[in-house]
Amino acid sequence: MKTGRISVFTAALLAMVFITGGMAEAKKPITLKFAGINPVEHSSTVEMKKMAKNIEKETNGEVKVRVFPAGQLGDYTLVYEEITKGTIDMALIPIPTEYEPKHQITLVPCLAKDYNDVKKIFAKNGWLYNTVDKLHKNLDVVFLGFQIEGFGGIGSVNKINDPLNPKTPKNMLCRISTMELDKFVLDALNYATVTVPYSDLYTALQTGVVEGWYGGAAVHSYQGYRDVLKNYYNFNLFVEAYQLVVSKKSWNKLTPEQQAVIAKDADILCKNSITIAEKEENEYLKKMKEAGMNVYVYTAEELTPINERVKKVVWPKLDKLLGKELTNDLMKQFAADK
């Protein structure tokens, strides 16, 4: 009988240990890896860290977010691939187009004239937002919003000859990304182009492999390349918009309440980014001048020849990148007003 009582007691004790152990396991914090590509001092990195801190506080420590800025987890193309696999949990990055060429839709030139346009075009649950959301869903990625970096320009080592005349052949080899849209735009404006990985851009500029780069906002050319660039042209051709994305696999590990917290804080980051981008554009144009760079800022009228050339030559080619249906939808949204 004693043996029986001991066995029952032992079984009960083991059951209690198992239950309490399970409870302890359930309370173990989830740690999410949050990847970025901008330098540590960049405002987007600061905002990422702020978001991480808020998420931990608002989930009572149940969700911790570890920020990896400055490409520490790899180039944005690699990061997005890992997001689709679930080996990186979150990212604030440009979206590569290797997996879905239609992601080039956010970089279509001449959609926005100023930051008031940006607020409307990139608004949460707007046409562009919902379109991009669907593209990510097809790749098992959760889309949480656009983070605006600013209007894109061209940084160069040597001065560009006749920069406002799109018919004049330019005297420089310009780095572009792997996106076909970049080549369409620079071809239309008479630049010779070459594709160089973003992680190799500084060395390419330093060694003369390329003489300029297309794509970055003023903050990028200053923070990343002011030691090698001598000129910056604020052409305002397109909006440099990063995207805040989460792996679907990681998202599904969270409770609905935790998901709501992350979505809310992501929305705050994205809304704040527009105000930050506009302020930083003016700030970094000034800093470039102070660093000895030549900075060229143009009026809307001065940019008219470039914009008209892009609309005439590039817009008709968009269906090759986006498909006819999406291109038609895009034109319905924007062509009438432009």
Secondary structure by P-SEA (a helix, b strand, c coil): caaaaaaaaaaaaaaaaaaaaaaaaaacbbbbbbbbccccccaaaaaaaaaaaaaaaaacccbbbbbbcccccccaaaaaaaaaacccccccccccccccccccccccccccccaaaaaaaaccccaaaaaaaaaaaaacbbbcccccccbbbbbbccccccccccccccccbbbbcccaaaaaaaaaabbbbbbbcccaaaaaaaaccccccccccaaaaaaccccccccccccccccbbbbbbbbaaaaaaccaaaaaaaaaaaaaaaaaaaaaaaaaaaaaaaaaaaabbbbbbbccccaaaaaaaaaacccccccccccaaaaaaaaaaccccc
